């Protein structure tokens, strides 16, 4: 594949503008904080406190601040207002390339590695890519016809992924709706059912401490809060540490070893990341940062319990947890959590609904995973 340097294709000439000089003019602003929304923000000049650069439709914006996040945006010109952008963007403009082809290329791991290889700053969010160095980075040169075809394929796959994720979100919403319909809002005590402390119907425990020196290349998976969150979302953990089988046998016992139906949750659980253990394969979990809840199966259905805890933590997390800089659950707090205890047969009815919905989610998740594998394969094929 033929390559050129970015500076050889970039036709953009930077032009600054001070919106404060035209306070009543409305601008279409492409700012870094609004990137996650997928849309620019609309502000009067009086609301914009610093100079910006002018941009136009089909300009490609590559964020130079903290480039490991890999933010790439194509100016869409969504309105008739003048488009401007933060100086934290490197602007690429070229009539010879499909802008979305370049955007896909700029999102590749290869280009991200380039962006993060020569940063300035002291680390973290204070690092910045150097525009002069970025101008030297390569971009592939293909015929416009091939570019358009690649964009069409990748856009379609991305659309399918969004559709599948939307379907999963809708099914999650359905579960929540059925829960509230059957049991009421978990944040509001339902006086139709007994209100008891969690420790009366479940054991709450933690694990033995594991040190970094205990990690090995292969062995028994060791899950931190991050991996528990991924498992709770039905995902395969992206980064897993391991401990040896010998270490696992040494520290695992009836008190700390989770069983099928036990609930694991990060101590920092602002997104309701509660995973119900569904595997007999051995694993271990991080002490303090992951809490294990083992319910009394004769009194409470684990699936009901999982969704009750999940919905409670999402709605009440800040006041349920404690901490000076962020809320964090402690074992004693979970033990004292007051919960509603409906009749077991009604809990089981809800669990049957969840099981049926989970079967549908599994089919959708499999399709999403297959689409993601195909997407990554094609990205590798197209861009190397």
Secondary structure, 3 states (H helix, E strand, C coil): CEEEEHHHHCCCCCCEECHHHHCCCEEEEECCCCHHHCCCEEEEHHHCCCCEEECCCCCEEEECECHHHCCEEECCCCCCCEEEECCCEEEECCCCCCHHHHHHHHCCHHHHHHHHHCEECCCHHHCEECHHHHCCCEEEECCHHHHHHHHHHHHHHHHHHHHHHHHHHHHHHHHHHHHHHHHCCCCCCCCCCEEEEHHHCEEEECCCCCCHHHEECCCEEEECHHHHHHHHCCCCCCCCEEECHHHHHHHCCCCCCCCCCCEEEECCCCCCCEEECCCCCCEEECCCCEEEEEECCCCCCHHHHHHHHHHHHHHHHHHHCECCCCCECCHHHHHCCEEEECCHHHHHHHHHHHHHHHHHHHHHHHHHHHHHHHHHHHHHHHHC
